[in-house]
Amino acid sequence: MRHALLTAAGALAALTGPAFAQSFSGEDVQNFIVVMEEMETLSERYPDEDLSEDLGIEPGDMNAMISESGEMTIFSRIADSLDGSTDAQQAARSAILENGFDSLPDWGETSDAIMMAYIATEMDPDDMAGMDQVTPEMMAMMPPSARAQMEAVMRMMDAIKSVPQDDIDTLRPYRGQLEDALDQ
């Protein structure tokens, strides 16, 4: 009986493991921080090159920064844009690949997950509960552009609520370092 239970538990873990798997490690967070610090120096070393220029994202355009499911995609978009055609892009690629990431998509996906966990640590539960109060009638009264932004914010709030607790716990010890790197 015990053997059958262990076998069933193992099979269940094998089938469901990826759904509950941690998105990143503490080492990934440390590597992300180093890359962000190096990216900051790129703007100083290459003042005529803007790595975000080709992303097609206007400041405050939430729809361009998140997926339809509400997951952050900004770092994945940055990774996709680093084709190496400029000196700054080549330096960014090197910073990513020399600091623990296997590929640009690996860095993009991991960085997006790290930022989702960071946002989850920053969100006040009362603010998130307030988003649940927005009714379809309220949405209908908004101008179309404001409605699109609010829909994106609401999708992101739903995604933030589902950030794995393991990710939040992994990020927590590095939060101060991450804030310092993001504030540069």
Stockholm file with secondary structure:
# STOCKHOLM 1.0

chainA/1-184         MRHALLTAAGALAALTGPAFAQSFSGEDVQNFIVVMEEMETLSERYPDEDLSEDLGIEPGDMNAMISESGEMTIFSRIADSLDGSTDAQQAARSAILENGFDSLPDWGETSDAIMMAYIATEMDPDDMAGMDQVTPEMMAMMPPSARAQMEAVMRMMDAIKSVPQDDIDTLRPYRGQLEDALDQ
#=GR chainA/1-184 SS CHHHHHHHHHHHHHHHHHHHCCSCCHHHHHHHHHHHHHHHHHHHHCTTCCTTGGGCCCTTCHHHHBCTTSCBCHHHHHHHHCCSCSHHHHHHHHHHHTTTCSSHHHHHHHHHHHHHHHHHHHCCHHHHHHHTTCCHHHHHHSCHHHHHHHHHHHHHHHHHHTSCHHHHHHHGGGHHHHHHHHHC
#=GC SS_cons         CHHHHHHHHHHHHHHHHHHHCCSCCHHHHHHHHHHHHHHHHHHHHCTTCCTTGGGCCCTTCHHHHBCTTSCBCHHHHHHHHCCSCSHHHHHHHHHHHTTTCSSHHHHHHHHHHHHHHHHHHHCCHHHHHHHTTCCHHHHHHSCHHHHHHHHHHHHHHHHHHTSCHHHHHHHGGGHHHHHHHHHC
//
